[in-house]
Amino acid sequence: MKKDLVLLLLLILPAFAPLVQRGYFSMHDDMQSIRQQKMDQCLVDLQFPCRWSLDLGYGYGYPLFNYYPPLPYLIGQPFRWLGFQYIDVVKSVGVLGFITAAASMYFLGREFWGRLGGLVAAAFYTYAPYHSVDFYVRGAMNEFWALALFPAIFYFSYKLIHDGAKYIPLVAISVAGLMLSHNPILMIFAPVLVIWCLFWTFKFRSISSIRSIRNLFFSALWALGLAAFFTLPVLFETKFVSVWTLTAGYFNYLAHFLDLNQIFLRINWGYGESVYGRGDTMSFALGYLHWIIPAIILVLLPFTKNLKKHFSLVLFFALGTLSFLFMSHFKATPIWKAFPPLEFLQFPWRFLTISIFAASFLSGAIALIISKRTLIILVCLVILINSNYFHPRQWYPDMTDTKKFSGKSWQLLITSGIFDYLPIWAPQPPADPALEDIKFVAGDGIYSTLVKKSNRQEYLITTWTPTAVAELQTYYFPGWKIWVDGKEVTIDPSRDKILGRMQVDLSPGKHTVTARLTNTPIRTIGNILSTISWSLLLFLGFRGRRHRSITL
């Protein structure tokens, strides 16, 4: 197996080779470095879980990680602690994502098609054109990591049903990872996972269906607990932010359906955008070999002994691939209209994530019917055809954190995505940046900033007018509380009709004003559930390791 993993690493090296160099690259969602910086800032400020991000929202702060899945940025933190620049952390997380996707697909493919089939499936998955679109074109780090976790979830859930309860923690971790990676992808993957589990529960009903269902239930419950710190606020606190921008205008799904030519024939590689109709300037192709090889497998299925052993599994993935591709096609519009939550997927072509997963896994079955030499040629062919797509449009070799986080680049970073998750007390985004920490909207005074962190602000304010109103240049969001001279005061965000900033009334004299981000009841419940769940995981891991040490 070690030799296979070394070989696999060599096979997928061209996919991430551009990332192993100095500098940075362009992408659609060029927010990855600033998100990593905000996660790092939260942890330095001892704000964990990270919810409020300083500087974003044009300097007024933003509840980014209360709603935006944090997994890629949590994975990136150890690289930051090792001294990596933020831009290098982004590249490192990308490299790790490619390796994780390939390795997890290898194990899944090996389980059913043998070691050579696992290598083929991993190569196909790595070099699926949309895999590159996700990372190098769109810069969709969260969706990219969801792709990496698909095979792991399928593999561990299968092993749980087949081999028993020892795989419960691994199923829980992998599912929780998906929950912490991408909300919309989770929505469409969850039904697929349920069908997969039912498929094998039925196949192995002679073992124990009740045991399997029980183990799966505990895994799901544990996964919910591990991700509760994030999932519960997303479910119950979305009412505090504007989400209409996530589905309006450019992000309306009706403008992003595909046709058969785009899916099967026209690669049309580019770094542009998705538009209505066929004029897309980026590729949404499944990949030539990614449909040719599964088609060959289907044709030979009734006539080949080795394939017939997996008849139902092959049909399962073949039908799955076609179903997911259909959901990206404009003919699926009635289904989208009948199920309104799908609109938060934004782009129907996001179903390509599950399509390339299913098609790549199915392609591994070719190892059951062709020679080793032919397999080598096939793997080389898929790499030669598709590896040229795995590079960014433009590379900036002299880019550093200092350049990225200064000047116009910094202004773009702190204002990008400003419409997403804007607190509802701000009717519209700010037209100008927050140039100061305190603004006097009534009366006069002076202030000095004692502390300004992502979760805590403290000011020494002196006023000399009979009344004064000091306005913190921070959006109000549930959980923010203010104390004046140690006494908590009520916050009424409606006082600021423009942006919903926090205001306090002050009498003449010197005052210490402290603002702290606290937990709402929902966040507290989520934090407690996650603390219990992660503590249990660590305890069982420690106990298992100790038991193995004693046995040895």
matplotlib code that plots the C-alpha trace (Angstrom):
import matplotlib.pyplot as plt

x = [0.0, 2.9, 4.2, 0.8, 0.5, 4.0, 3.0, -0.3, 1.5, 3.7, 0.7, -1.1, 1.9, 1.2, -2.2, -0.7, 2.9, 2.1, 1.4, 4.9, 6.6, 7.0, 4.2, 0.4, -2.2, -5.5, -8.9, -12.5, -13.0, -9.9, -10.9, -9.0, -6.0, -8.1, -10.4, -7.3, -6.1, -9.4, -9.4, -5.9, -6.9, -9.8, -7.6, -5.0, -7.9, -9.0, -12.3, -13.1, -15.2, -14.5, -17.7, -16.9, -14.2, -12.5, -11.9, -14.3, -17.5, -15.4, -14.0, -17.2, -16.7, -18.6, -20.2, -18.3, -17.6, -21.0, -22.3, -19.3, -18.0, -14.6, -13.0, -10.4, -9.2, -9.0, -6.9, -4.7, -4.0, -1.1, 0.7, 0.3, 1.6, 4.6, 5.3, 3.8, 2.6, -1.2, -0.9, 1.4, -1.2, -3.8, -1.5, -0.6, -4.3, -4.8, -2.0, -3.4, -6.9, -5.6, -3.8, -6.8, -9.1, -6.8, -6.0, -9.6, -10.7, -7.9, -9.1, -12.7, -11.8, -9.4, -12.2, -14.2, -11.9, -8.6, -5.4, -5.1, -8.7, -8.1, -5.2, -7.3, -10.2, -7.9, -6.3, -9.6, -10.9, -7.8, -7.8, -11.5, -11.6, -14.1, -11.7, -9.3, -12.2, -13.1, -9.6, -7.6, -10.5, -13.1, -11.0, -13.9, -11.8, -14.8, -16.4, -12.9, -12.7, -16.2, -14.9, -12.0, -14.4, -16.9, -14.9, -13.9, -17.5, -18.6, -15.7, -16.1, -19.9, -19.5, -16.9, -19.2, -22.1, -19.8, -17.3, -19.2, -19.1, -15.3, -15.9, -18.4, -15.9, -14.5, -17.9, -18.7, -15.5, -15.8, -19.5, -18.8, -16.0, -18.5, -20.9, -18.0, -17.0, -20.0, -23.6, -25.2, -23.1, -24.1, -27.8, -27.4, -24.9, -26.9, -29.7, -27.0, -25.3, -28.6, -29.3, -25.8, -26.2, -29.6, -28.1, -25.5, -27.8, -30.1, -27.2, -25.8, -29.1, -27.9, -25.3, -27.6, -29.7, -30.7, -27.0, -26.1, -29.0, -28.1, -24.4, -25.4, -27.7, -25.0, -22.5, -25.0, -25.7, -22.1, -21.3, -24.1, -22.5, -19.0, -20.3, -23.0, -20.9, -21.4, -24.5, -26.9, -26.2, -26.6, -30.0, -31.3, -29.5, -29.8, -32.7, -30.2, -28.5, -29.6, -29.4, -31.4, -28.2, -27.1, -29.9, -30.5, -29.2, -26.1, -26.6, -30.1, -29.9, -32.0, -29.0, -26.6, -28.0, -25.9, -26.7, -25.4, -22.7, -21.2, -21.3, -19.9, -18.2, -17.1, -14.2, -13.9, -11.3, -11.1, -11.0, -14.0, -17.6, -20.8, -23.5, -27.0, -26.9, -23.9, -21.6, -19.7, -16.1, -15.1, -15.5, -18.2, -17.2, -17.3, -14.2, -13.9, -12.5, -14.8, -17.8, -16.2, -14.7, -18.0, -19.9, -17.5, -18.0, -21.8, -21.7, -19.5, -21.3, -23.6, -20.8, -17.9, -17.7, -15.6, -18.0, -21.2, -20.1, -20.6, -23.7, -25.8, -22.9, -22.0, -25.7, -25.9, -23.0, -24.0, -27.5, -26.2, -23.8, -26.6, -29.0, -26.6, -25.7, -29.4, -29.8, -27.3, -29.2, -31.9, -34.5, -34.3, -35.8, -39.2, -37.4, -35.6, -38.8, -40.5, -37.8, -37.1, -34.1, -32.1, -31.9, -29.2, -27.0, -26.9, -25.3, -26.9, -23.5, -22.4, -23.9, -20.7, -19.1, -21.0, -21.0, -17.2, -17.1, -19.4, -17.9, -14.3, -15.2, -17.0, -14.0, -11.9, -13.9, -12.1, -9.2, -11.3, -11.4, -8.2, -4.6, -2.1, -0.2, -3.5, -4.3, -0.9, -1.7, -5.1, -3.8, -1.1, -3.8, -6.1, -3.1, -1.9, -5.3, -6.3, -3.2, -2.8, -5.9, -4.4, -2.7, -3.9, -4.6, -1.9, 0.9, 2.4, 5.9, 6.6, 3.3, 3.7, 1.3, 2.5, 1.5, -1.7, -2.9, -2.2, -3.4, -6.1, -5.7, -6.6, -9.6, -10.9, -10.4, -12.4, -15.2, -15.6, -18.7, -20.0, -23.6, -23.4, -24.5, -24.9, -26.7, -30.3, -30.0, -27.8, -30.3, -27.4, -23.6, -21.5, -20.5, -17.2, -14.8, -14.8, -11.9, -12.2, -13.2, -15.6, -17.8, -19.8, -23.2, -24.3, -22.3, -18.5, -15.7, -12.4, -11.4, -8.5, -8.6, -7.3, -8.2, -9.7, -9.9, -12.3, -14.3, -13.5, -13.2, -12.4, -12.2, -11.5, -13.9, -14.0, -17.1, -17.8, -21.2, -24.4, -25.2, -23.2, -23.8, -20.8, -21.2, -18.9, -18.0, -19.0, -22.2, -24.6, -25.0, -26.7, -24.1, -22.4, -22.9, -21.6, -20.6, -20.1, -17.9, -18.6, -22.4, -24.1, -26.2, -28.9, -28.0, -30.6, -29.2, -32.3, -30.9, -28.5, -30.9, -28.0, -25.8, -27.1, -24.0, -23.9, -24.5, -24.2, -25.3, -22.7, -22.8, -20.0, -16.7, -14.4, -15.9, -14.6, -16.7, -16.2, -17.8, -17.6, -18.9, -20.7, -22.6, -26.3, -28.2, -28.0, -24.3, -23.8, -25.8, -23.8, -20.5, -21.4, -22.5, -19.4, -17.2, -18.8, -18.5, -14.9, -13.9, -15.5, -13.6, -10.3, -11.0, -11.7, -8.7, -6.4, -7.9, -7.5, -3.9, -3.1, -4.8, -2.7, 0.5, -0.3, -1.1, 2.2]
y = [0.0, 2.4, 1.9, 2.7, 5.9, 7.0, 6.2, 8.1, 11.1, 11.1, 10.7, 13.7, 15.9, 17.8, 18.8, 20.9, 21.5, 25.2, 25.8, 24.8, 28.0, 31.5, 34.0, 33.9, 33.6, 35.1, 33.5, 34.4, 34.3, 36.1, 36.2, 33.1, 34.9, 37.5, 34.7, 32.9, 36.1, 36.7, 33.1, 33.6, 36.9, 35.3, 32.6, 35.2, 37.1, 33.9, 34.1, 30.4, 29.4, 32.3, 34.3, 38.0, 39.3, 42.6, 44.9, 43.2, 45.0, 48.0, 48.2, 47.9, 44.2, 41.2, 37.9, 35.9, 32.6, 32.6, 31.5, 30.8, 27.2, 27.3, 24.0, 25.0, 27.9, 25.7, 23.3, 26.2, 27.4, 24.9, 26.2, 29.7, 28.7, 27.3, 30.8, 30.5, 33.7, 33.8, 33.4, 30.4, 28.9, 29.1, 27.2, 24.6, 24.0, 23.5, 21.0, 19.1, 19.2, 17.5, 14.9, 14.2, 13.8, 11.4, 9.3, 9.0, 8.0, 5.5, 3.8, 3.8, 2.5, -0.2, -1.5, -2.5, -2.6, -3.6, -1.6, -0.8, 0.2, 2.5, 4.2, 4.6, 6.1, 8.5, 9.6, 10.3, 12.1, 14.3, 15.2, 15.8, 19.2, 20.6, 19.8, 22.4, 24.8, 24.7, 25.5, 27.3, 29.2, 29.8, 29.7, 27.9, 26.5, 25.3, 23.4, 22.1, 20.5, 19.1, 17.2, 15.9, 14.5, 12.7, 9.5, 9.4, 9.6, 6.8, 4.6, 5.0, 4.6, 1.4, 0.0, 0.9, -1.1, -4.0, -4.2, -2.6, 0.1, 0.8, 3.0, 5.3, 8.0, 8.1, 8.4, 11.2, 13.1, 12.9, 13.9, 16.7, 17.8, 18.2, 20.1, 22.5, 22.8, 23.8, 24.3, 24.0, 21.0, 19.3, 19.8, 17.9, 15.3, 14.2, 12.5, 10.7, 9.5, 8.2, 6.2, 4.8, 3.7, 2.2, 0.4, -1.4, -1.9, -3.8, -5.7, -6.8, -7.4, -10.9, -9.3, -7.1, -4.3, -3.1, -2.9, -1.0, 1.5, 2.0, 2.6, 5.0, 6.9, 7.3, 8.5, 11.1, 12.3, 12.5, 14.4, 16.9, 17.3, 17.9, 20.6, 22.0, 25.1, 26.1, 24.3, 25.6, 29.3, 28.8, 27.1, 29.5, 32.8, 33.3, 35.6, 38.2, 38.7, 39.5, 36.4, 37.6, 38.6, 34.9, 34.1, 37.3, 38.8, 36.9, 34.2, 33.2, 29.6, 30.1, 31.8, 28.9, 25.7, 23.6, 21.8, 18.4, 19.9, 21.8, 18.6, 16.0, 17.7, 21.3, 21.8, 25.5, 26.0, 29.6, 31.7, 33.8, 33.5, 31.6, 33.3, 32.6, 30.2, 28.8, 31.8, 30.7, 31.6, 28.8, 25.0, 22.9, 19.7, 16.3, 15.3, 13.1, 10.0, 10.6, 9.6, 7.4, 4.9, 4.6, 4.1, 1.3, -0.3, -0.2, -1.8, -4.6, -5.0, -7.9, -9.8, -9.6, -11.9, -9.6, -6.7, -8.8, -9.4, -5.7, -5.3, -3.4, -1.1, -0.2, 0.6, 2.6, 4.9, 5.0, 6.1, 8.5, 10.1, 10.6, 11.9, 14.5, 15.6, 15.9, 18.3, 20.6, 20.6, 23.1, 20.3, 19.9, 23.4, 22.1, 20.1, 23.2, 25.2, 22.5, 22.4, 26.1, 25.4, 24.4, 28.1, 28.5, 26.2, 29.2, 27.3, 24.1, 23.2, 22.6, 19.2, 18.5, 18.0, 14.8, 13.8, 13.8, 11.8, 9.2, 9.0, 8.8, 6.0, 4.1, 4.5, 2.5, -0.6, -0.7, -2.3, -5.4, -6.0, -4.7, -5.5, -3.7, -2.3, -0.9, 0.6, 2.4, 3.8, 4.9, 6.7, 8.4, 9.4, 11.0, 12.9, 14.1, 15.2, 17.1, 18.1, 21.2, 22.6, 22.5, 25.9, 29.4, 32.0, 34.4, 34.0, 36.8, 35.7, 38.8, 38.7, 38.8, 39.3, 42.8, 43.6, 41.6, 43.4, 47.0, 49.6, 48.9, 45.1, 45.6, 47.8, 45.1, 42.4, 44.1, 45.1, 42.0, 40.0, 42.9, 42.1, 38.6, 38.1, 41.9, 42.4, 43.2, 46.4, 47.8, 48.5, 48.8, 48.4, 51.5, 53.8, 54.8, 53.0, 53.3, 55.7, 55.9, 53.8, 56.2, 58.9, 61.5, 61.8, 64.2, 66.4, 66.6, 64.6, 62.9, 59.2, 56.9, 53.3, 51.0, 47.7, 46.7, 43.0, 40.9, 40.1, 43.0, 46.8, 49.2, 53.0, 55.9, 58.6, 62.2, 64.4, 68.0, 68.7, 68.1, 65.1, 63.1, 60.1, 58.0, 55.6, 52.6, 52.1, 48.5, 46.9, 45.7, 41.9, 39.8, 38.9, 42.3, 43.9, 47.3, 48.4, 52.0, 52.4, 48.7, 49.0, 47.2, 49.5, 48.7, 48.7, 49.9, 49.4, 51.2, 54.5, 54.4, 54.3, 54.0, 51.1, 49.9, 50.8, 50.7, 53.9, 54.8, 57.9, 59.6, 62.3, 64.9, 63.5, 60.5, 57.1, 53.7, 52.1, 48.4, 46.3, 42.5, 39.8, 37.2, 34.1, 34.0, 31.0, 29.1, 29.6, 28.5, 25.3, 24.7, 25.3, 22.9, 20.1, 20.5, 20.5, 17.3, 15.7, 16.6, 15.7, 12.3, 11.8, 12.8, 10.5, 7.5, 8.2, 8.5, 5.3, 3.4, 4.5, 3.6, 0.2, -0.6, 0.5, -1.9, -4.7, -4.2]
z = [0.0, 0.8, -2.7, -4.1, -2.1, -3.3, -6.9, -6.4, -5.2, -8.3, -10.5, -9.1, -8.7, -12.0, -10.6, -7.8, -9.1, -9.9, -6.2, -5.2, -6.1, -4.8, -5.3, -5.7, -8.5, -9.6, -9.1, -9.1, -5.3, -4.3, -0.7, 0.5, 1.9, 3.8, 5.2, 6.5, 8.0, 9.8, 11.1, 12.4, 14.0, 15.8, 17.3, 18.4, 20.0, 21.7, 19.8, 19.2, 17.4, 15.1, 14.3, 13.9, 11.6, 12.1, 9.1, 6.7, 5.7, 4.7, 8.2, 10.1, 10.9, 9.6, 11.0, 8.4, 10.1, 11.8, 8.4, 6.1, 6.6, 8.4, 7.6, 5.0, 7.2, 10.3, 8.2, 7.2, 10.7, 11.5, 8.4, 9.7, 13.1, 11.3, 10.0, 6.5, 4.8, 4.4, 0.6, 1.1, 3.6, 0.8, -1.6, 1.1, 1.8, -1.9, -2.2, 0.8, -0.8, -4.0, -2.0, 0.3, -2.7, -4.5, -1.4, -0.3, -3.8, -4.0, -0.8, -2.0, -5.4, -4.0, -1.8, -4.9, -7.9, -6.4, -6.0, -9.7, -9.9, -6.9, -8.7, -11.9, -9.9, -8.1, -11.3, -12.9, -9.9, -9.6, -13.3, -13.8, -15.5, -13.0, -10.2, -11.7, -12.3, -8.7, -7.5, -10.2, -11.9, -9.3, -6.2, -4.5, -1.6, 0.4, -2.5, -3.4, 0.1, -0.2, -3.3, -1.2, 1.4, -0.9, -1.3, 2.4, 3.5, 1.1, 2.1, 5.8, 5.7, 3.6, 6.1, 9.0, 7.5, 6.5, 9.4, 12.3, 15.0, 15.0, 12.0, 13.7, 14.6, 11.1, 9.5, 12.1, 11.4, 7.6, 7.6, 10.0, 7.7, 4.9, 7.1, 7.9, 4.3, 2.1, 3.1, -0.4, -1.4, 1.8, 0.9, -2.4, -1.1, 2.0, 0.0, -2.1, 1.1, 2.5, -0.7, -0.6, 3.0, 2.3, -0.7, 1.4, 4.4, 2.0, 0.4, 3.7, 5.4, 6.3, 8.6, 10.6, 9.2, 12.7, 13.8, 10.7, 11.0, 14.7, 13.9, 11.1, 13.4, 16.1, 13.4, 12.1, 15.6, 16.5, 13.2, 14.1, 17.5, 16.1, 13.7, 16.0, 16.8, 13.2, 12.0, 14.7, 14.1, 10.4, 10.9, 13.5, 13.1, 9.3, 10.1, 11.4, 8.0, 4.5, 2.3, -0.6, -2.4, -2.5, -5.0, -6.8, -10.0, -11.2, -8.6, -9.8, -10.8, -14.0, -15.7, -15.2, -16.7, -19.1, -22.3, -23.5, -25.7, -22.7, -20.6, -23.0, -25.9, -25.5, -23.1, -24.0, -21.3, -20.0, -16.8, -17.5, -16.2, -16.3, -18.3, -19.6, -22.5, -24.2, -24.0, -20.9, -20.9, -18.5, -18.9, -17.4, -19.2, -17.5, -19.4, -22.5, -20.8, -17.8, -19.9, -22.5, -20.0, -17.9, -21.2, -22.2, -18.7, -19.1, -22.6, -21.3, -18.0, -19.1, -20.9, -18.5, -15.5, -13.3, -13.9, -13.4, -9.8, -9.3, -11.4, -9.0, -7.9, -11.5, -12.2, -9.0, -10.0, -13.7, -12.9, -10.3, -12.8, -15.3, -12.6, -11.3, -14.8, -15.6, -12.6, -14.2, -17.5, -18.3, -18.6, -14.9, -14.3, -13.1, -10.3, -9.3, -9.2, -7.2, -4.5, -3.6, -1.2, -4.4, -5.3, -2.6, -4.7, -7.1, -10.0, -11.4, -12.7, -9.1, -9.6, -11.5, -8.1, -7.5, -11.2, -11.4, -8.2, -9.4, -12.9, -11.6, -9.1, -11.9, -14.2, -11.8, -12.7, -16.0, -14.1, -13.8, -17.6, -19.2, -18.8, -16.5, -19.5, -21.0, -17.6, -17.5, -20.9, -19.8, -16.7, -18.7, -21.3, -18.7, -17.2, -20.7, -21.8, -18.6, -16.8, -18.9, -17.3, -13.8, -13.7, -12.8, -15.4, -14.1, -11.6, -9.6, -8.5, -6.5, -4.5, -0.7, 2.2, 2.5, -1.1, -0.9, 2.3, 1.3, -1.1, -3.6, -3.1, 0.6, -0.2, -2.6, 0.0, 2.8, 0.5, -1.6, -0.8, 1.3, 0.4, 1.7, 5.3, 5.9, 9.2, 8.7, 10.7, 7.8, 5.0, 2.6, 2.5, 3.5, 0.8, 2.6, 4.8, 8.6, 9.0, 12.8, 15.7, 17.3, 15.8, 17.8, 16.2, 19.0, 21.3, 21.3, 22.8, 22.2, 22.6, 22.6, 21.6, 24.4, 22.7, 19.4, 18.7, 16.8, 19.9, 22.2, 22.0, 24.7, 24.6, 26.9, 26.0, 27.4, 26.6, 27.7, 26.3, 28.4, 26.3, 23.8, 21.6, 20.7, 17.8, 17.5, 13.9, 14.1, 12.8, 15.5, 15.5, 18.2, 20.8, 20.9, 24.3, 25.6, 29.1, 30.1, 33.3, 34.1, 33.7, 30.8, 28.6, 26.1, 22.4, 19.9, 16.4, 14.9, 16.1, 13.2, 10.2, 7.7, 8.9, 12.2, 14.1, 17.9, 19.8, 23.5, 25.4, 27.5, 30.2, 30.6, 31.9, 31.3, 30.5, 29.8, 27.1, 26.5, 23.8, 23.8, 21.5, 23.6, 22.7, 22.0, 23.5, 20.1, 19.9, 23.5, 22.9, 19.7, 21.5, 24.3, 22.0, 19.9, 23.0, 24.3, 20.9, 20.3, 23.8, 23.4, 20.1, 21.7, 24.7, 22.6, 20.4, 23.4, 25.0, 21.7, 21.3, 24.9, 24.5, 21.4, 23.3, 26.1, 23.7, 21.9]

ax = plt.figure().add_subplot(projection="3d")
ax.plot(x, y, z, "-o")
ax.set_aspect("equal")
plt.show()
